[in-house]
Amino acid sequence: MSVSPTSTAGPGLLPPLADPGDKEAIRFGPRALSYRELAGVAGHLAGVVGSSDRVAVWATPELEACAAVVGALAAGVPVVPINPKAGERELAHIVADSAPALLLTAPGAELPGQLAGVPRVEVDLSARGGALPDEPPPEAPAVIVYTSGTTGPPKGVVLPRRAIASNLDALADAWEWTGDDVLAHALPLFHVHGLILGVLGPLRLGGSVRHLARFSSEAVAAELAGPATMLFGVPTMYHRLASDAERDAEVAAGLAQARLLVSGSAALPATDHERIAAATGQRVVERYGMTESLMNCAVRAGGDRRPGTVGPPLDGVEVRLIDDDGATIEASDDETVGEI
């Protein structure tokens, strides 16, 4: 896989923070931060984390977790998002392996004993700092996401700023995603899907993200019937949405107003594709990626939204299929089986 070093959204990872306005950036229920407020909090947190080698973020679905990630990125300090539901052994391994200098949390968060040795900083959303530091080099590590492999303990995947920026720009091009879009989702903030695509994506483009904290079909429909134009979800969410849209006209009407429904992290069954299309008139877009490479392929906003396809490679990405002997497969039909 190769990724272009250029970024269409402008210099830096999160360009809107350089000249922030009063447009809403992030909302969790009744609580929200404008770009101006987020830049102020990020400036304060950048001063707190300083030149630390790494900082961890207790990635609960709260406004403070998002602000903590943005503040660390503004400082040029790599972020290790931690799953609050991680098991004891997994958590102990992540802490020992990443050795974070600080742990950023929402105020009053209850922490397990495995984190007792990491100095804790509670994020204060009312605190404001000065000008943001200079943008780090494109190759500087931005986020370290721990992923469970098929063997051994979780491994930390180091994602540089360049890779995140160029991948988000490629998705923006594929999905005609702009700063005018408002994204709704209820995904975890310790995975690539929910954090990088779902939070950093809108913030890079100057749009807005409305996190539901907890998924429900009614909440999704209300957002899409209101300001939200896009939804990111996983197949289990779309299965519930399909069922609820069939029995509840308001859920169906809300989904019908979306500009784009995107499913990822696993294949969406063809039956759910068809159920959602029948109830709402919407065809879900799928994409394929990995923690290690970010997104590789995506169905385009104006492309063929057939069940069972994740679309062509994104701009800047090369994909090839090989057979059991490692030879490249040249077939262009939908039947030949190979490995990416």
HELIX and SHEET records of a PDB file:
HELIX    1   1 PRO A   15  ALA A   18  5                                   4    
HELIX    2   2 TYR A   35  VAL A   49  1                                  15    
HELIX    3   3 LEU A   63  ALA A   75  1                                  13    
HELIX    4   4 GLU A   88  SER A   98  1                                  11    
HELIX    5   5 GLY A  113  LEU A  115  5                                   3    
HELIX    6   6 ARG A  161  TRP A  175  1                                  15    
HELIX    7   7 VAL A  192  LEU A  200  3                                   9    
HELIX    8   8 GLY A  201  LEU A  205  1                                   5    
HELIX    9   9 SER A  217  ALA A  225  1                                   9    
HELIX   10  10 PRO A  235  ARG A  247  1                                  13    
HELIX   11  11 ALA A  249  ALA A  256  1                                   8    
HELIX   12  12 ALA A  270  THR A  280  1                                  11    
SHEET    1   A 8 ARG A  31  SER A  34  0                                        
SHEET    2   A 8 GLU A  24  PHE A  28 -1                                        
SHEET    3   A 8 SER A 208  HIS A 211  1                                        
SHEET    4   A 8 VAL A 182  HIS A 185  1                                        
SHEET    5   A 8 MET A 230  GLY A 233  1                                        
SHEET    6   A 8 LEU A 260  SER A 263  1                                        
SHEET    7   A 8 VAL A 285  MET A 290  1                                        
SHEET    8   A 8 LEU A 294  ALA A 298 -1                                        
SHEET    1   B 4 VAL A  79  ILE A  82  0                                        
SHEET    2   B 4 VAL A  55  TRP A  58  1                                        
SHEET    3   B 4 LEU A 102  THR A 105  1                                        
SHEET    4   B 4 ARG A 120  GLU A 122  1                                        
SHEET    1   C 2 PRO A 141  THR A 147  0                                        
SHEET    2   C 2 LYS A 155  PRO A 160 -1                                        
END                                                                             
